[in-house]
């Protein structure tokens, strides 16, 4: 696994970005790793996708960065 970035999520978790080949496909993997005491281990949270989708995902992330958050107040 080639780790390209590790981003601290909180005191016990980090998001790792990697790029690897899997069954002949160029893949991007975004995975949450957690502190297991003696080492960081991969958790269930994450996503893997073909690298050819990366430009589309980057455009979506740019739009998310520029967007204002929607209010999620309960209408009780």
C-alpha positions in Angstrom: 0.0 0.0 0.0 1.4 3.4 -1.0 0.2 6.0 1.5 0.0 9.4 -0.1 -1.4 11.3 2.9 -2.5 10.8 6.5 -5.0 13.3 7.9 -5.6 13.4 11.6 -9.4 13.0 12.2 -9.3 13.1 16.0 -7.1 11.9 18.8 -7.6 8.2 18.0 -8.2 8.1 14.2 -6.7 9.3 10.9 -7.8 9.2 7.3 -5.3 7.7 5.0 -5.2 8.2 1.2 -3.5 5.6 -0.9 -3.2 4.5 -4.5 -2.7 0.9 -5.4 -3.4 -1.7 -8.1 -6.1 -4.2 -7.2 -7.0 -7.1 -9.6 -5.5 -5.1 -12.5 -7.3 -1.8 -11.6 -5.7 1.5 -10.6 -7.5 2.2 -7.3 -7.7 5.1 -4.9 -8.5 4.2 -1.3 -9.7 6.5 1.5 -9.7 4.7 4.8 -10.1 5.6 8.4 -7.4 4.0 10.6 -7.7 3.7 14.4 -5.2 3.5 17.2 -5.1 -0.1 18.4 -2.5 0.7 21.1 0.6 -0.6 19.5 -0.2 0.3 15.9 -2.7 2.0 13.6 -5.2 -0.5 12.0 -7.7 -0.1 9.2 -11.3 0.4 10.2 -14.5 -0.4 8.3 -15.1 3.2 7.4 -13.7 4.1 4.0 -14.1 3.9 0.2 -12.1 2.5 -2.7 -12.8 3.6 -6.3 -11.1 3.5 -9.7 -8.6 6.2 -10.2 -10.3 7.2 -13.4 -13.1 8.7 -11.2 -10.6 11.0 -9.4 -11.2 14.1 -11.5 -14.9 13.9 -11.0 -14.5 13.4 -7.2 -12.0 16.4 -7.0 -14.6 18.6 -8.8 -17.3 17.5 -6.3 -14.9 18.2 -3.3 -14.2 21.7 -4.7 -17.9 22.4 -4.9 -18.3 21.1 -1.4 -15.6 23.4 -0.2 -17.2 26.4 -1.8 -20.8 25.6 -0.7 -22.4 26.8 2.5 -23.7 24.2 4.9 -27.4 23.5 5.0 -29.3 24.0 8.2 -30.4 20.7 9.7 -32.6 22.0 12.5 -35.5 19.8 13.6 -38.9 21.3 12.7 -40.6 19.9 15.9 
